[in-house]
């Protein structure tokens, strides 16, 4: 109910209730008065009713002869005044209480927020305007609670970020320092040892360079500072070009590649350099987590329902279903990869997903469990045919 309507209702009750009560009291009082006093002595006629002087004399004579009647009249007047006063007080108090309750609760909730408490719920009101206010206040409380939770999550992620960066940098730096000390101490006393030491140092430096590069890309994506240069092209060409770059490496390591690019062109609008990074990450992961005994990577390209799809499937260590929703988190690595000697900083998939989403696409993984392989699926919207 709206406040204005409530006031109108109470105003109507405030007018009619005293009239009704006083009317009943008047009838009862008149009956008692007539039975108690000989009112017929007043001898009031129709003519005297319209003559104020005659009526006044008759009433005055009656009360002179019966002074006790004055007491009854005073009692009647006091009862009428009391009825008006009590009715007005009760209704006004009741209206005030119905308005004060939600306002008082809002004031108390403001104090709770000031004290830092957000674990409460703002109740509504019978009044539409106050109910809207309560709903708006509770919505603000929920937003503040979500903001606090996001802040806590960001603080946790920031701490994890610092810890992981420290760990991922310390390991190769320690190794580099050790090999340099070995060279300075003359341990690498043959050309073969020296070459091995220098190659190891370069490998560790490349690891640091990759981490710094990933951090730079990740930071730019987080603040939307990474620029995209979109152009129209066949997604299959990019996939084939990326796979060609891995051909010699796969042959050297005995990795079988089964590539099916499909029969139809997959025209999409992409930033070739950024999307190459996504595909490279998916192929790298398939190689990294492969089955050493019999590694096979399947790459498929096809179109379906207005989107172009690329799937990269391996027969490697797989992922626990409970971890599939977390593999895209920054610096997250599955239990298997953490317990293995596989290198990685947990940023690659997160960057790949963000780049894909900037292309209005989707990226997800599917795995039936440990040692059952993993399938990565990349989906991008097909470009509209402008030749029509």
N, C-alpha and C positions, 0 to 999 in steps of 0.2 A: 504494500500500500504506500502511496506517496504521502509525504509529510503534509502537504496542503490538504489532501483528502482526509487525513487523520484529524487535522485541526477543525475542518468543517464538521466532521462527525461529532467530535467532542463539543463543539460550539452548539450544535443542535441538541445534544443531550443536556448541556448546561442550561439551555433555555427551557426545554420541555420537562425535564425531571422535577425541578422545583415547582413548576406550575401544577404538574400532576399530583405531587405529594401535598402541596398546599391546598389543592382542590379537595382531596380526600379528607385532610385535616379540617377544612372549613365545613364540610358536610357533617362530620362527626361533632365538631364544636357547636354547630347550629342546632343539631338535635339535642345535645346536652343542655345548651343555653335555653332552648324553648321548654324543655322538660323541667329545668331548674327554676326558671323565673317566669312570672305571669306576663308575658309579652303582650297579651291582649289588652293590658291596661294602657298601652301606648295609644290605642285607638287611632292607628294610622290608616287614613283612607287614600284612595287614588288621587284625590285632589291635593292631599298633603304631601304626596310623593313628589309632585312637581312644584311644590311651594317650599323653598328652602327654609323660610322662617318658621312655618308651621312644623316642619319635620324636625328642625333643631330644637324647638320648644318641647316637642313630644319626647324626643330622645333625652333631653336634659332633665325633664320631669321624671322619666323612668329611672335614670341613674341616681337622681336625688332621693327617690323613694327606695331604691335598691342599690346601695353603695357597693355591695359585694360583687355586683355584676361588673364593676370596673376592673376588679382583680382578674376575672375571667377574660376580659378583653385584653388586658396586659399580657396574660399567659398566652393567649392566641397570637398576639403580635410577636412575642418572644419566640414562640414555636416557629412562626413563619420566617423570622430572621435566622433562627438556627438552621432551619431546613436549607435556606439559600446559602448560608455560610458553609455548612457541612458538605453540601452537594458540590459547591464550587471548589472547596479545598480538596476533597477526595478526587474529583475528576482532574483537577490541575496537577495534583501530586502524581497521580497515575500516569498522566501524559508526560510529565517531566521525567519520571523514572524510566519510561519506555524510550525516551530520547537520550537520557544520561547513560544508560547501561552500555550501548555500543561505543559511545564517545569515551567513557571511562576505560573500557577495554582497549580501545585504540591508544589512549594515553599510556596505559600500563605497558602495552606492547612496544611503544616508542622507547620507554625506559629499558625494556629488555634488550632492544636492539642497541641502545646506547651502551649497555653493559656487555654487549658482545654475544648475546644469546639469540639464536635464530631457530632453535628447535621447538617451535610452537606453531599453532595454527590459529589464524584470525577467524573468529566465528562471524556469521552474517547477522543481519538485522531484519526486522519486519518491515522496515521502511526502505523503499526502493533506492532513494538517494544515499542513505547510509549503507545499504547493502552493496551498492556500487563502490562506495568509498572503502568498505572493508575488503571487497574483492580486489580492488586496486592495491590496497596496502599489503594484502597477503601475496599478491603477484610480485610486488616489489621485494617482499621478504624472501620469496622463492628465488628470485633473480640474485639477490644478495647471497643466499646460501649456495647457489650454483657458482657464483663468482668466487666465493671463498673456497669451494671445492676445486674449482679450476686453478685458483692461485696455489692451493696446496699441491695439486698435481704438477703444476709448472715448477714449483719449488723442488719437488721430488725429482722431476725430470732434469732440472738444472743441476742438482747435486749428483744425479747419476751420470749426467753428461760430463761433468768435471772429473768424476771418479774414473769413468771409462776412457776419457781422453788421456788422463794421467797414466792409466795402465797401458793403453795402446801405444803411447809414446815412449814410456819408460822401457818397455821390453826391447824394441829395436835400438834405442839409444844406448842402453846398457850393453847390448851385443856389439854395437859399433865401437864403443869405448874399449871393450875387451879385445876386439881384433886389432884396433889401433895400438893398444898397449903391447899386444903380441908382436906386432911389426916393429915397434920401437925397442922391444926387449930382444929382438933378434931371433924370435921363435920361428918366424917365416924365413928360414935360412936357405931355402931353395926357390928357384923361379916358380915351381909348381905350387908350393905352399903360399908364396906371395900372391900368385894369381887367385888362388882359392880364397885367401883372406880378403883381397880387394873385391872379388866378385860377391862375397858375402856382405861386405860393407855396402856395396852398391845395391844389393837386394834389400837390405834393411833401410837404406835411404829411400829406395823406391816405395817401400811400405809406408814410411813417414810421409812421402810426397802424396801418395794415394789418400791417406787419411786427411791431410791438410786440404787436398782438392775436394774430397767428399764433404768436409766441414764447411768449406767455402760455398759449395753448391747448396748444401743443406740450409745454411744461414740465409742465402739469397732467396731460396724458396720460401723460407719461413716469413720473411719480410716482403715477399713479392717483388724482390729486386732483380730476379733473373729474367732477362729479356728473351722473348721468343720471336723467332722469325719464321712465320708460317708460309708454306708453299704447297701447291697441289702436286701429288705424285703417286706412283704405284707403290704401295707398301711392300709388295713382293720383292721389288728391286732392292729395297733397303735390307730386307731379311736375307736375301741372297748375298748381298755385299758383306754383311756382318758375318755370315757363315763362311764365306770365302776367306775371311781373315783368320778363322780358326782351323782351316783345312789342314795345314802342315802340322800344327800343334796336335790336332786330333790323331793324325796318322802316326806321329811320333810316339804318342802315348797309347796307341791301340784302341782309340775310341771310335766306335761306329756311329755314323750320322745318317739318319733317314729323313730326307727332306722332301716334302710335298707342298709345292707352292700353289697348287690349284690351277684350273684352266682359265679363270676369268681374272681380269685386272681388279685390284683393290685400290681404287682411287680415294685418297684421304688428304686432308689438310694437316700437315705436321711440320714441326721444326726438325729437320733431318738429323742435325747434330745431337739434339736432346733425346730424340727417340732412339738414336743409335745407342746412347748410353743406357736406355731402358733395356733394349734387346741384349746388349753386351752383358748387363748384369744378370739377366735370366740365363744366358748361355754359361757365363762364368759359374753361377751357382750350380747348374747341372753338372758341369765338369768337376767343380770343387767337391760336391757331395756324391760323386758317382760311385758305382760298384767297381772296385779296382779289378776284380776278376773278369767281369764281362760287362763293360760299359757300353751303353747304347743310348743315344739321344735322338728323339723324334721331334721334328719341327713341322708343324702344319699351318697352312694359310687357307682361309676360306671366308666366305661372306654369308651372313644370315640375318634376316630381319633388319636390314638397313645399317648393319655394322660389319666392320672388317675384324677378323679374329686371327690371332697368332697364338698357337699353343706350343710350349716347349716341355716335353716330357722326358724324364730320365728314370732309370731303374736303380737309383741310389738309396741312401740311408732313410729317406722319407721323413715325415714330420708327424708327431703325435697330433691327433685331431684337436685336443685342448689347446695346442700352441698355435694353430693356424690363424687365429684372430689376432695374435700378438707379433707375428713375424715382421709386420710392417712398422712396428714401434722403433723409434730411434735407439740404436745401440743394443737392440734385443737380439740375442742369439739363442737358438734352441738348445736344449740340454745335451743333445748328441754332439752338436758342433762345439759346444763349450768343453765337452770332455774329450774331444779329438784334437789332433794337431792341425786342424784346418785353420788357415788364417782368415781373418775377416774382422771388421769393426762394427758390423750390424747397422751400417747406415745405407748400404746399397739399395735394399728393397724399399726402405722408406723414401729415398730420393726417387726411385723408379715410380713408385705409386703417385707421388706428388706431381712429377712430370706428366704422367699419364692423365691425371685429373685436370691438369692445366690444358690438356688437349681434349677435354670433355669426354675422356674415356674411362675405362675401368681396368683394374689389375687385381687378380686374385690367384690364390694357390689352392690346390686340392691334393690330398694325400690320404691313403687308407691306413697309414701308420708306419711304424719303424720298419725299415728295410723293405718297404713296398713302393718306393719311388715317389716322385712328386711331379705334378703337372701345373705349370704356370700358364695362365690364360690372359692375354692382352686383348682388349676390345676397344676399337676406335670407331667413331661414326663415319660412315662413307660420305664422301663429298658429293654435293649435288651436281648432276650433269648439266653444265652450262651450255652445251651445244644444242639442247632441245629448244 
